[in-house]
Amino acid sequence: MFLSLALTLLGLLVVTFIIGRIMPIDPVLKIVGERATQAQYDAAYQALGLDKPLWQQFAIYVWDVIHGDFGKSISTGQQVSADLKRVFPATVELATLGTLIGIVVGVPLGVIAAARRGGWIDQIARVVALVGYSMPIFWLGLMGLLVFYGMLGWVGGPGRQGILYDGMTTEVTGMVLVDTLIAGDWGAFKDAFSHIILPASLLGYFSLAYISRMTRSFMLEQLGGEYILTARVKGLSETRVIWGHAFRNIAVPLLTVIALSFATLLEGSVLTEIIFSWPGIGQYITKAMLAGDMNAVLGGTVVIGTCFIGLNLLSDLLYRLLDPRSQ
């Protein structure tokens, strides 16, 4: 397993290295500017190590990434690692709340839909999943802002906090909800929650569409088993049959589904962060790409890819730990 993990990470680094070399952007010009002399250009070219053979450039790249060095961002003038440390908690906070919404709503919906197959709840679950997969997220985000913020005023606007509370809470984790709770500032917490609830609900909707569909599929497979028929013949209540027997047997594979859903939200929240001016890693990478800041783009890509690989590994380990039959 760990050999496979190492090879996967190496493959990720190979892909990002190649992308950085084939992009039609000259990193040297981005640093020295178009008015630089040839001598200045050559000096920057050598300083970046672009005069070395490709295999040596790749070895240096891998060594730097292992030590958390992604170079300096052209856009911010800071080390990319420092920028990522600043923006990544915002994405984690948003994706975590979205995943929790997906679990709380999606799991019961999938279980009930399977238990009442063909009924009206099952039909609703299918429609919810279909819409969740087909509806453009940017349209839902804009409509959500228009209705719940612009017209009804039920939620906060774009950004993580309002002007009154922005920057007033001491940063501990980088996640505003957690930091405001640590500080005991309930006013700031309510303000932060009013800003995050709409984008998190939007991501949660897409998460629950996936989770409910997979939960329903797993449950249908279990409910057709002989042990379920035996449990019903014994006179066990339907609630105990469904939740105590069938659901317990799908809990382990469902962990993998939830882990993949969380990883998907981490890497797929770009449009949501842009629409809601959420200063996360998705918005950071997008701005860097538009500015031709390849160090920032590749650094963010490596971090997101590593998280995706790590979550897959964690779900596999939990699967083997909780279900010895899979070993």
Buried (B, 14 or more C-beta within 10 A) or exposed (E): EEEEBEEBBEEBBEBBBEEBBEBEBBBBEBBBEEEBEEEBBBBBBEEBEBEEEEEEBBEEBBEBBEEBBBBBBBBBEEBBBBBBEBBBBBBBBBBBBBBBBBBEBBBBBBBBBBBEEEEEBBEBBBEBBEEBEEBEBEEBBEEBBEEBBEEEEEBBBBBBBBEEBBEEBEEEEBBBBBBBBBBEBEEBBEBBBBBBBBBBBBBBBBBBBBBBBBBBBBBBBBBEEEEBEEBBEEEBEEEEBBBEBBBEBBEBBBBBBBBBBBBBBBBBBBBBBBBBEBBBBBBBBBBBBEBBBBBBBBBBBBBBBBBBBBBBBBBBEBBBEEBEEEE
